[in-house]
């Protein structure tokens, strides 16, 4: 299948999952995860109408997206990978949304860079719903307080929460937990669900799903 065909299939499944949950398909934003994918594959998705993409690494995004943006200035690129504080300046210049705010130092650095550049990017707080030591994200018990800190102390525009459930675990409890934490924190966005489980995430309230393999095929390796 071509990228366009895969993209159409994903959109159809999003619409079906939203309908089954009593939601409108327009309530769910598809973030096409283009990490490791060449510009040619991204151009195929853009030609098929996709405009919102996700990248995991700042340097990879810096290498790919300026030329693509020159041709398609309406694209929006989300940072969905772990963000090091020494990459904040480049991240604020390169991305339109930061989905992985997970510690006070990063929140402060992002706020300072946004103030300096005048680029006020929407942010998501990453929650480590599985308490996995190798992953970033705030602990669920700390999520509400951390959102308040990001808004009140750092002045960030916190649009919602995001999570990546542990591999091999049933994702539904993690998605339900994130939805409850977002309700408590008073933020509307829920970035959750990837290629294997985005339909489940939509049923539990996802506003953004991050889908890569189902659109682009197997991840490219360099």
C-alpha positions as CSV (number, residue, x, y, z in Angstrom):
1,X,0.0,0.0,0.0
2,X,1.1,3.5,-0.7
3,X,1.4,6.2,2.0
4,X,-1.8,7.8,0.7
5,X,-3.7,4.5,0.9
6,X,-2.4,3.8,4.5
7,X,-3.3,7.3,5.5
8,X,-6.8,6.9,4.1
9,X,-7.2,3.6,6.1
10,X,-6.1,5.3,9.3
11,X,-8.5,8.2,8.8
12,X,-11.3,5.7,8.2
13,X,-10.5,3.9,11.4
14,X,-10.3,7.1,13.4
15,X,-13.8,8.0,12.1
16,X,-15.1,4.6,13.0
17,X,-13.6,4.7,16.5
18,X,-15.0,8.2,17.1
19,X,-18.4,7.2,15.9
20,X,-18.4,4.1,18.1
21,X,-17.5,6.4,21.1
22,X,-20.3,8.9,20.2
23,X,-17.7,11.5,19.1
24,X,-17.1,13.4,15.9
25,X,-14.1,12.4,13.8
26,X,-13.2,16.1,13.8
27,X,-12.6,15.9,17.6
28,X,-9.5,13.7,17.0
29,X,-6.3,15.2,15.5
30,X,-4.1,12.8,13.6
31,X,-0.4,13.4,14.2
32,X,1.5,11.5,11.5
33,X,4.8,10.4,13.1
34,X,7.5,11.0,10.5
35,X,10.6,10.1,12.5
36,X,13.2,8.3,10.4
37,X,11.1,8.9,7.3
38,X,12.6,10.6,4.3
39,X,11.2,13.8,2.8
40,X,9.7,11.9,-0.1
41,X,7.4,9.9,2.2
42,X,6.4,13.0,4.1
43,X,5.6,14.7,0.8
44,X,3.3,11.8,-0.1
45,X,1.4,12.3,3.1
46,X,1.2,16.1,2.5
47,X,-0.1,15.4,-1.0
48,X,-2.8,13.3,0.5
49,X,-3.9,16.1,2.8
50,X,-2.0,15.5,6.0
51,X,-0.6,18.6,7.6
52,X,0.3,17.7,11.2
53,X,3.4,15.6,11.9
54,X,5.4,14.4,14.8
55,X,9.2,14.0,15.2
56,X,11.2,12.5,18.1
57,X,14.6,14.2,17.6
58,X,15.4,17.9,17.3
59,X,18.4,17.4,15.0
60,X,16.5,15.1,12.6
61,X,13.7,17.6,12.4
62,X,16.1,20.5,11.8
63,X,17.6,18.6,8.9
64,X,14.2,17.8,7.3
65,X,11.6,20.3,8.0
66,X,13.0,23.7,6.8
67,X,12.9,22.7,3.2
68,X,9.5,21.0,3.5
69,X,8.1,24.1,5.3
70,X,9.4,26.3,2.4
71,X,7.1,24.3,0.1
72,X,4.3,23.8,2.6
73,X,4.2,26.7,5.1
74,X,0.9,25.4,6.7
75,X,2.4,22.2,8.1
76,X,2.5,21.8,11.9
77,X,5.2,19.8,13.6
78,X,5.0,18.3,17.1
79,X,8.0,17.4,19.2
80,X,7.0,14.0,20.7
81,X,10.3,12.7,21.9
82,X,12.4,13.3,25.0
83,X,13.7,16.9,25.0
84,X,17.1,17.7,26.5
85,X,17.4,21.2,28.0
86,X,20.4,21.9,25.8
87,X,18.2,21.5,22.7
88,X,15.5,23.9,23.9
89,X,16.6,26.8,21.7
90,X,16.5,24.7,18.6
91,X,13.3,23.0,19.6
92,X,11.4,26.3,20.0
93,X,12.7,27.4,16.6
94,X,11.8,24.2,14.9
95,X,8.6,22.9,16.3
96,X,5.1,24.2,16.7
97,X,4.0,22.1,19.7
98,X,6.0,20.5,22.5
99,X,4.4,17.3,23.8
100,X,7.0,16.1,26.3
101,X,7.3,18.6,29.1
102,X,8.2,16.5,32.1
103,X,10.4,18.3,34.6
104,X,10.7,21.8,36.2
105,X,14.1,22.6,34.6
106,X,12.8,21.9,31.1
107,X,9.6,23.9,31.7
108,X,11.7,26.9,32.9
109,X,14.0,26.7,29.9
110,X,11.1,26.5,27.5
111,X,9.4,29.5,29.1
112,X,12.6,31.6,28.9
113,X,13.2,30.7,25.3
114,X,9.6,31.4,24.3
115,X,9.7,34.7,26.0
116,X,13.0,35.6,24.2
117,X,11.8,34.6,20.8
118,X,8.1,35.5,21.1
119,X,7.1,32.0,20.0
120,X,4.5,30.9,22.5
121,X,4.1,27.2,21.7
122,X,1.3,25.0,23.1
123,X,2.8,22.3,25.4
124,X,1.7,19.0,26.8
125,X,2.8,17.5,30.1
126,X,4.1,14.0,29.7
127,X,2.9,11.6,32.3
128,X,4.7,8.3,33.1
129,X,1.6,6.3,33.7
130,X,3.5,3.0,34.0
131,X,6.1,4.4,36.4
132,X,8.8,3.1,34.1
133,X,12.3,4.2,35.2
134,X,13.7,4.3,31.7
135,X,11.0,6.7,30.5
136,X,10.5,10.4,30.9
137,X,7.3,11.8,32.3
138,X,6.0,13.0,35.7
139,X,4.5,10.6,38.1
140,X,0.7,10.4,37.9
141,X,0.4,11.7,41.5
142,X,2.4,14.7,40.6
143,X,0.7,15.6,37.3
144,X,-1.9,18.1,38.6
145,X,0.6,20.0,40.6
146,X,3.2,20.1,37.8
147,X,0.6,21.4,35.4
148,X,-0.2,24.2,37.8
149,X,3.5,25.0,38.2
150,X,4.0,25.1,34.4
151,X,1.0,27.5,34.0
152,X,1.4,29.7,37.1
153,X,5.2,29.8,37.6
154,X,6.5,29.4,34.1
155,X,3.6,30.8,32.1
156,X,3.4,28.0,29.7
157,X,0.4,27.3,27.6
158,X,-0.4,23.7,28.7
159,X,-2.8,22.3,26.2
160,X,-3.1,18.8,27.7
161,X,-1.4,15.7,28.8
162,X,0.4,12.9,26.9
163,X,1.5,9.4,27.7
164,X,3.1,6.3,26.2
165,X,1.8,3.1,27.9
166,X,4.3,0.4,28.8
167,X,5.0,-2.0,25.9
168,X,3.1,-5.3,26.3
169,X,0.6,-3.9,28.8
170,X,-3.1,-3.4,28.1
171,X,-3.2,0.3,27.3
172,X,-6.8,1.0,28.4
173,X,-6.0,1.6,32.1
174,X,-3.3,4.0,31.1
175,X,-5.5,6.0,28.8
176,X,-8.3,6.1,31.4
177,X,-5.8,7.3,34.0
178,X,-4.5,10.1,31.7
179,X,-8.1,11.2,31.0
180,X,-8.8,11.4,34.7
181,X,-5.6,13.3,35.4
182,X,-6.4,15.8,32.6
183,X,-9.9,16.3,34.1
184,X,-8.4,17.0,37.5
185,X,-5.8,19.4,36.0
186,X,-8.4,21.2,34.0
187,X,-6.7,20.7,30.6
188,X,-8.6,19.6,27.5
189,X,-5.9,17.8,25.4
190,X,-5.2,14.1,25.5
191,X,-2.3,13.0,23.3
192,X,-2.5,9.2,23.6
193,X,-2.6,6.2,21.2
194,X,-0.2,5.0,18.6
195,X,-0.4,2.7,15.6
196,X,-1.3,-0.4,17.6
197,X,-3.9,1.2,20.0
198,X,-5.1,4.5,18.7
199,X,-8.7,3.2,18.3
200,X,-8.7,2.2,21.9
201,X,-7.4,5.7,22.9
202,X,-10.1,7.4,20.9
203,X,-12.7,5.4,22.8
204,X,-11.2,6.8,26.0
205,X,-11.1,10.4,24.9
206,X,-7.9,11.0,22.9
207,X,-7.9,14.3,21.2
208,X,-4.6,13.6,19.4
209,X,-3.3,10.2,18.2
210,X,0.3,9.7,17.2
211,X,0.5,7.3,14.3
212,X,3.6,6.4,12.4
213,X,4.0,2.8,11.2
214,X,0.3,2.4,10.1
215,X,0.9,5.4,7.8
216,X,4.5,5.1,6.6
217,X,5.2,1.4,7.0
218,X,8.1,0.0,9.0
219,X,10.5,2.6,10.5
220,X,13.5,3.5,8.4
221,X,16.9,2.8,9.9
222,X,20.0,4.8,9.1
